Amino acid sequence: MSDMDIVEVEPQLVIGMRRTGKYEQIAVMLPELFQYTFDKGIEITGGPIFVCHEAGEEEAMKADAEGTADVEVAIPIAKNVEDTDKVKCYELPGGKMVKTIHKGPYEDCGPTYQELFAWIAEKGLTITGPTREIYLNDPAEVPPEEILTEIYAPVD
């Protein structure tokens, strides 16, 4: 069982990309986004983020299988930058969220999400928006079993 906490998350200024397709695109989109920030000299202030717009595991799995998933990635930045046709600068909303940490490969996050959703239901809370993952370390630098992912679900 993962530890669950209710936390207040501050809104974050981010630079992000959003596409429709399969979740495997995250592995392509994040390096593209990092390359853009490096090329433009944009100051990064936090770890990369994936925003999941599908509601629940079943909807997410179906969207991924059909290639219709709403895939959004973002990186927190220090100050506003100009939008392009591929990259947008915006504020990622904050608010009351349930937070947990998954340790291990990204593809093994399913049980952690199930625990998160069960805990939220048990507490009588309702998910009010997209869940998000914040990647705390680099899978190129740590073994798969050491990967750390913070998972947040906005609640009411």
C-alpha positions in Angstrom: 0.0 0.0 0.0 1.3 3.4 -1.0 1.2 6.4 1.4 -1.6 8.9 0.5 -1.7 12.5 1.6 -4.0 15.4 0.9 -1.9 18.4 -0.1 -2.4 21.9 -1.4 -0.6 22.3 -4.7 0.3 25.8 -6.0 -0.4 26.7 -9.6 2.7 26.3 -11.8 3.8 28.2 -14.8 4.7 25.6 -17.4 5.7 25.1 -21.0 3.8 22.2 -22.5 2.8 20.2 -25.5 -0.5 18.3 -26.1 -1.3 15.7 -28.8 -3.8 12.9 -29.5 -2.5 9.4 -29.7 -1.0 6.7 -27.5 0.7 7.3 -24.1 4.0 6.0 -25.5 4.3 9.5 -27.1 5.3 10.8 -23.7 8.8 9.3 -24.2 9.1 11.3 -27.4 7.3 14.5 -26.4 9.3 15.1 -23.2 12.7 15.0 -24.9 11.3 17.4 -27.6 10.1 19.7 -24.9 13.4 19.6 -23.0 15.3 20.3 -26.2 13.1 23.3 -26.9 13.7 24.7 -23.4 17.5 24.2 -23.7 17.6 25.7 -27.2 15.7 28.8 -26.0 17.6 29.1 -22.7 14.4 28.7 -20.7 14.9 28.3 -16.9 13.4 25.0 -15.7 12.1 25.0 -12.1 10.8 21.5 -11.6 10.5 17.9 -12.8 8.6 17.0 -16.0 4.9 16.4 -15.8 2.4 14.2 -17.6 -1.3 15.3 -17.4 -3.9 12.5 -17.9 -7.2 13.9 -19.2 -8.9 10.5 -19.4 -11.2 9.8 -16.4 -10.1 6.6 -14.7 -8.1 3.5 -15.7 -10.7 2.0 -18.0 -11.1 5.1 -20.1 -7.3 5.7 -20.2 -6.7 2.1 -21.4 -9.4 2.3 -24.1 -8.1 5.7 -25.4 -4.5 4.4 -25.4 -5.6 1.2 -27.3 -7.5 3.2 -29.8 -4.8 5.9 -30.2 -7.2 8.6 -29.1 -5.6 9.5 -25.7 -5.3 13.2 -24.8 -1.5 13.3 -24.1 -0.2 16.4 -22.4 3.4 16.9 -21.1 4.8 20.0 -19.3 7.8 21.4 -17.6 7.7 24.0 -14.9 9.5 27.2 -15.9 10.6 30.5 -14.2 8.9 33.0 -16.4 6.5 33.4 -19.3 7.7 32.6 -22.8 6.1 33.1 -26.2 3.8 30.3 -27.6 4.6 28.5 -30.8 2.5 26.2 -32.9 3.8 23.2 -31.0 4.6 24.6 -27.5 2.4 26.6 -25.2 3.2 28.5 -22.0 0.4 28.4 -19.4 -0.5 28.0 -15.8 -1.1 24.5 -14.6 -3.9 24.7 -12.0 -3.2 24.0 -8.4 -5.6 23.2 -5.6 -6.5 20.4 -3.2 -5.0 17.1 -4.4 -4.3 13.6 -3.2 -0.7 12.7 -3.6 1.1 9.4 -3.6 4.5 8.2 -4.9 5.0 5.2 -7.2 8.4 3.5 -7.1 9.3 1.3 -10.0 8.8 1.2 -13.8 6.2 3.6 -15.3 4.4 0.7 -16.9 3.8 -0.8 -13.4 1.9 2.3 -12.1 -1.5 0.6 -12.5 -1.8 -0.8 -8.9 -0.7 2.5 -7.5 -3.5 4.3 -9.4 -6.0 1.6 -8.2 -4.9 2.2 -4.6 -5.2 6.0 -5.1 -8.7 5.8 -6.6 -9.8 3.4 -3.8 -8.4 5.7 -1.1 -10.2 8.7 -2.6 -13.5 6.8 -2.7 -13.0 5.5 0.8 -12.6 9.1 2.1 -15.7 10.2 0.2 -13.8 12.5 -2.1 -14.5 13.2 -5.8 -11.8 13.6 -8.4 -12.4 17.1 -10.0 -10.0 17.1 -12.9 -7.1 15.5 -14.7 -4.6 13.5 -12.7 -0.9 14.2 -13.2 2.4 12.5 -12.8 5.7 14.3 -11.9 8.8 12.4 -12.7 11.3 12.8 -9.9 14.3 11.1 -11.5 15.6 10.2 -14.9 15.2 6.6 -16.1 18.4 7.0 -18.1 20.2 7.5 -14.8 18.5 5.0 -12.4 17.5 1.4 -12.8 13.8 0.8 -13.5 13.0 -0.4 -9.9 14.3 3.0 -8.6 12.2 5.3 -10.8 10.1 7.6 -8.7 6.8 9.1 -9.9 4.6 11.5 -7.8 0.9 11.0 -8.7 -1.6 13.7 -8.0 -5.4 13.7 -8.3 -7.4 16.9 -7.7 -10.2 16.3 -5.3 -13.2 18.0 -3.6 
